[in-house]
Amino acid sequence: MTHPTTQVVAVVVTYNRRELLLECLAAIEAQTSPVAEIVVVDNASSDGTAAAVRATHPNATLYELSANLGGAGGFAFGVAAARPYADALWLMDDDAAPLPDALEQLLAARDRYPGPRPAIVASRVVATDGSPIPMNAPRERPGVSPKERADAAAAGCMAIRSASFVSVLVDGLAARRNELPVADYFIWNDDFEYTTRLLRSSVGLLCPDSVTRHAAKPAADPGARMHFEVRNKLWLWTRSPALTPKERLLYGGATLRRWAGWLIHSPNRWRLVKGIATGVGAALRGPRRTADVLPAVPPAVPPAVPSSRSPK
């Protein structure tokens, strides 16, 4: 089954995971509903990623960044590059491998939804052995009404409030109407902030029939990344319009419980305490405007010929 009237652009962000990226791109190219274009944003990898993409996936549009902007900066750049002309953007980490009908199922669910077009339709994410991954499992939207639940069920889906950047289909119009992902987040919580912002007043769906395998393992202890977890969550609670005041309390309480669990079970509590302290300090300023973080995005060119673009 194909959807010829829907121009889907897959946006994949990568950094020094060449082999996983090539598996991801092969899985995208094997979709039963083909994408119009694959945009690869290479965060200045040093493992030969760019050369491998050019050699094995010459039809992909490759952007080679001169510095590592993290997943947040990479997705901000990719969305900025593709959203002017895409009907939908399929956002994906480089360690994801969608099953062959993953996109077909996302598009079918979007078409089945009886209400306004969903801003987001997310895949069900599983580990490589097929087991569920809690960090990639959105819960039902808090306070969902019976009608919203019934409309989502009519599409074979569940109404959600957020999603991760592991196989999420973003409506092109919603992407153009909203600000980009916040590039200064660098890593962690950028997908949560972006998707909750898009879904503040729009519909988001989890489509269980669309399945994507994810090679990442749940973080029992974030280690040095605790700095980004704390800084970005504080930015989200205090500087983002994504959440309502009630939701800030709800998600804030859940976050504090998770931090407490990490501290209790961590083999290196001092490292986490240090990350909390530096994260709180860093949250006192910023985040910087995404336009001030990203390099210049080349003019939007709808897919026509293979290209490799290196922003200056």
C-alpha positions as CSV (number, residue, x, y, z in Angstrom):
1,M,0.0,0.0,0.0
2,T,1.3,3.5,-0.8
3,H,0.1,7.0,-0.1
4,P,1.1,8.9,-3.3
5,T,-0.5,12.2,-2.2
6,T,1.4,12.4,1.0
7,Q,5.0,13.5,0.7
8,V,6.8,12.1,3.7
9,V,10.3,13.2,4.5
10,A,12.2,11.0,6.9
11,V,14.7,13.0,9.1
12,V,17.4,10.9,10.7
13,V,20.0,12.4,13.1
14,T,23.3,10.6,13.6
15,Y,26.6,10.8,15.5
16,N,29.3,8.2,15.3
17,R,27.0,5.2,14.9
18,R,27.7,4.4,11.3
19,E,26.6,0.7,11.3
20,L,23.4,1.4,13.2
21,L,22.6,4.3,10.9
22,L,23.0,2.2,7.8
23,E,20.6,-0.4,9.2
24,C,18.2,2.4,9.9
25,L,18.4,3.8,6.4
26,A,18.0,0.4,4.9
27,A,14.8,-0.1,7.0
28,I,13.4,3.2,5.8
29,E,14.1,2.4,2.2
30,A,12.3,-1.0,2.6
31,Q,9.0,0.6,3.7
32,T,5.8,-0.6,2.0
33,S,4.8,3.1,1.8
34,P,8.0,4.8,0.4
35,V,9.2,8.1,1.7
36,A,9.7,10.9,-0.8
37,E,13.1,11.8,0.7
38,I,15.5,10.7,3.5
39,V,17.3,13.6,5.2
40,V,20.4,12.6,7.2
41,V,21.8,15.1,9.6
42,D,25.4,14.1,10.5
43,N,26.6,15.7,13.7
44,A,30.2,15.9,12.6
45,S,30.8,12.2,13.0
46,S,34.4,11.0,13.0
47,D,33.8,7.3,12.1
48,G,33.3,7.7,8.3
49,T,29.5,8.1,8.5
50,A,29.2,10.7,5.8
51,A,31.2,8.7,3.3
52,A,29.3,5.5,4.1
53,V,26.0,7.3,3.5
54,R,27.2,8.7,0.2
55,A,28.4,5.3,-0.9
56,T,25.5,3.1,0.2
57,H,22.5,5.5,0.1
58,P,23.2,8.0,-2.6
59,N,19.6,9.1,-2.9
60,A,19.6,10.4,0.7
61,T,20.0,14.2,1.3
62,L,23.0,14.4,3.5
63,Y,23.8,17.5,5.7
64,E,27.2,17.4,7.2
65,L,27.4,19.7,10.2
66,S,30.7,21.2,11.2
67,A,30.2,20.6,14.9
68,N,28.2,18.2,17.1
69,L,25.0,20.0,18.0
70,G,23.5,16.9,19.8
71,G,20.3,15.2,19.0
72,A,18.4,18.4,19.8
73,G,20.4,20.6,17.3
74,G,20.4,17.8,14.7
75,F,16.6,17.5,14.8
76,A,16.1,21.2,14.8
77,F,18.3,21.5,11.7
78,G,16.5,18.6,10.0
79,V,13.1,19.9,10.7
80,A,14.1,23.4,9.5
81,A,15.4,21.9,6.3
82,A,12.4,19.7,5.4
83,R,9.3,21.4,6.9
84,P,8.9,24.0,4.2
85,Y,7.8,21.4,1.6
86,A,7.0,18.1,3.5
87,D,3.5,17.0,4.0
88,A,4.8,15.0,7.0
89,L,8.1,14.5,8.7
90,W,9.1,11.1,10.0
91,L,11.6,11.8,12.8
92,M,13.9,9.0,13.8
93,D,17.1,8.4,15.8
94,D,19.9,6.6,14.0
95,D,19.6,3.5,16.3
96,A,16.0,2.8,15.2
97,A,14.9,0.2,12.7
98,P,11.2,0.5,11.7
99,L,9.5,-2.7,10.5
100,P,8.6,-2.7,6.8
101,D,5.0,-1.5,7.3
102,A,5.7,1.0,10.1
103,L,5.1,4.1,8.0
104,E,2.1,2.5,6.2
105,Q,0.5,1.9,9.6
106,L,1.2,5.5,10.7
107,L,-0.3,7.0,7.6
108,A,-3.3,4.6,7.8
109,A,-4.0,5.6,11.4
110,R,-3.7,9.2,10.5
111,D,-6.2,8.8,7.7
112,R,-8.6,6.8,9.9
113,Y,-8.8,9.4,12.6
114,P,-12.3,10.9,12.5
115,G,-11.4,14.3,13.9
116,P,-8.9,17.0,12.8
117,R,-5.7,15.7,11.4
118,P,-3.4,14.6,14.2
119,A,-0.3,16.7,14.7
120,I,1.7,13.6,15.7
121,V,1.3,9.8,15.2
122,A,3.9,7.8,17.0
123,S,5.0,4.2,16.5
124,R,5.2,1.5,19.2
125,V,8.8,1.2,20.1
126,V,10.3,-2.2,21.2
127,A,13.8,-3.4,21.9
128,T,15.7,-5.6,19.4
129,D,14.2,-8.7,21.1
130,G,10.7,-7.4,20.8
131,S,10.2,-6.4,24.5
132,P,8.7,-3.0,25.3
133,I,11.0,-0.1,26.2
134,P,9.4,2.0,29.1
135,M,11.2,5.2,28.2
136,N,9.7,5.1,24.7
137,A,6.2,4.1,25.8
138,P,3.9,7.2,25.9
139,R,1.0,7.0,28.3
140,E,-2.6,8.0,27.6
141,R,-3.1,11.7,27.6
142,P,-3.9,12.9,31.1
143,G,-7.5,14.0,31.4
144,V,-8.5,12.6,28.0
145,S,-12.3,12.9,27.4
146,P,-14.5,9.9,26.5
147,K,-14.9,11.4,23.0
148,E,-11.1,11.8,22.5
149,R,-10.6,8.2,23.7
150,A,-13.3,7.0,21.3
151,D,-11.9,8.9,18.3
152,A,-8.4,7.6,19.0
153,A,-9.8,4.0,19.3
154,A,-11.6,4.5,15.9
155,A,-8.1,4.9,14.4
156,G,-6.8,1.9,16.3
157,C,-4.7,4.2,18.5
158,M,-4.4,5.8,21.9
159,A,-4.5,9.5,22.6
160,I,-1.1,10.7,23.9
161,R,0.5,13.9,25.2
162,S,4.1,13.3,24.1
163,A,6.3,11.1,22.1
164,S,10.0,10.4,21.5
165,F,12.1,11.0,18.4
166,V,12.0,7.3,17.6
167,S,9.6,6.9,14.7
168,V,7.2,9.8,15.1
169,L,5.2,11.2,12.2
170,V,4.8,15.0,12.5
171,D,2.2,16.7,10.3
172,G,4.0,19.2,8.0
173,L,1.5,22.0,8.7
174,A,1.9,21.6,12.5
175,A,5.7,21.7,12.0
176,R,5.5,24.9,10.0
177,R,3.1,26.6,12.5
178,N,5.3,25.8,15.5
179,E,8.8,26.7,16.5
180,L,11.6,24.2,15.9
181,P,12.9,21.8,18.5
182,V,15.0,23.8,21.0
183,A,18.6,23.2,19.8
184,D,20.2,24.3,23.0
185,Y,18.9,21.3,24.8
186,F,21.7,19.3,23.1
187,I,20.5,15.9,24.4
188,W,17.6,14.6,26.5
189,N,14.1,16.0,26.8
190,D,14.2,17.9,23.5
191,D,11.7,15.4,22.0
192,F,9.5,15.7,25.1
193,E,9.5,19.5,24.9
194,Y,8.8,19.6,21.2
195,T,6.1,17.0,21.1
196,T,4.2,18.4,24.1
197,R,4.4,21.8,22.6
198,L,2.9,20.6,19.4
199,L,0.2,18.7,21.3
200,R,-0.7,21.4,23.8
201,S,-3.8,22.1,21.7
202,S,-3.6,19.3,19.0
203,V,-4.2,15.6,18.7
204,G,-1.4,13.1,19.2
205,L,-1.8,9.3,18.7
206,L,0.2,6.2,19.5
207,C,-0.3,3.6,16.8
208,P,0.5,0.1,18.2
209,D,0.3,-1.5,14.7
210,S,3.3,0.6,13.7
211,V,6.4,-1.0,15.2
212,T,10.0,0.2,15.4
213,R,12.9,-1.6,17.0
214,H,15.3,0.5,19.0
215,A,18.8,-0.5,19.9
216,A,19.1,1.8,22.9
217,K,18.9,0.4,26.4
218,P,17.0,2.1,29.2
219,A,19.2,4.2,31.4
220,A,19.3,2.8,34.9
221,D,21.7,5.6,35.8
222,P,22.2,8.7,33.5
223,G,25.7,9.2,34.8
224,A,27.3,12.5,33.4
225,R,24.1,13.2,31.4
226,M,22.3,14.0,34.7
227,H,23.5,17.6,34.0
228,F,21.4,17.8,30.8
229,E,18.5,16.0,32.4
230,V,18.3,18.5,35.2
231,R,19.1,21.6,33.1
232,N,16.6,20.7,30.4
233,K,13.8,19.7,32.7
234,L,14.2,23.1,34.5
235,W,14.1,24.9,31.2
236,L,11.0,22.9,30.3
237,W,9.2,23.7,33.5
238,T,10.1,27.4,33.6
239,R,10.7,28.6,30.1
240,S,8.7,26.5,27.7
241,P,5.0,27.0,26.8
242,A,4.6,23.2,26.2
243,L,2.9,22.3,29.6
244,T,0.0,23.8,31.5
245,P,0.5,24.7,35.1
246,K,-1.3,21.5,36.2
247,E,0.9,19.4,33.9
248,R,4.1,21.1,35.3
249,L,3.1,19.7,38.7
250,L,2.1,16.3,37.3
251,Y,5.3,15.8,35.2
252,G,7.5,17.6,37.7
253,G,6.4,15.2,40.5
254,A,7.1,12.2,38.3
255,T,10.5,13.5,37.4
256,L,11.5,14.1,41.0
257,R,10.5,10.5,41.8
258,R,12.7,9.3,39.0
259,W,15.6,11.4,40.1
260,A,15.2,10.0,43.7
261,G,15.2,6.5,42.3
262,W,18.4,7.1,40.4
263,L,20.1,8.6,43.5
264,I,19.0,5.6,45.7
265,H,20.3,2.9,43.3
266,S,23.2,4.7,41.6
267,P,26.7,3.2,42.2
268,N,28.1,6.7,41.9
269,R,25.8,9.1,43.7
270,W,28.4,11.8,43.8
271,R,28.4,12.0,40.0
272,L,24.6,12.4,40.0
273,V,24.7,15.0,42.8
274,K,27.4,16.9,40.8
275,G,25.2,16.7,37.7
276,I,22.2,18.1,39.6
277,A,24.3,21.0,40.9
278,T,25.8,21.9,37.5
279,G,22.4,21.4,35.8
280,V,20.6,23.8,38.2
281,G,23.4,26.4,37.7
282,A,23.2,26.1,33.9
283,A,19.4,26.4,34.0
284,L,19.7,29.9,35.4
285,R,20.3,31.2,31.9
286,G,19.0,30.3,28.4
287,P,18.2,28.4,26.5
288,R,19.7,30.3,23.6
289,R,17.5,31.0,20.6
290,T,17.6,28.0,18.2
291,A,18.4,30.4,15.4
292,D,21.6,31.4,17.3
293,V,22.7,27.8,17.7
294,L,22.1,26.3,14.3
295,P,24.3,27.0,11.2
296,A,22.5,28.5,8.2
297,V,20.0,26.1,6.8
298,P,20.3,25.8,3.0
299,P,17.2,26.9,1.0
300,A,14.5,24.3,1.0
301,V,14.5,22.2,-2.2
302,P,11.9,19.5,-2.6
303,P,13.3,16.1,-3.4
304,A,14.4,15.7,-7.0
305,V,18.0,14.6,-7.3
306,P,20.4,13.0,-4.8
307,S,22.4,15.6,-3.0
308,S,25.0,16.1,-0.3
309,R,24.8,19.5,1.4
310,S,27.3,20.8,3.9
311,P,26.1,24.0,5.7
312,K,28.8,26.5,6.3
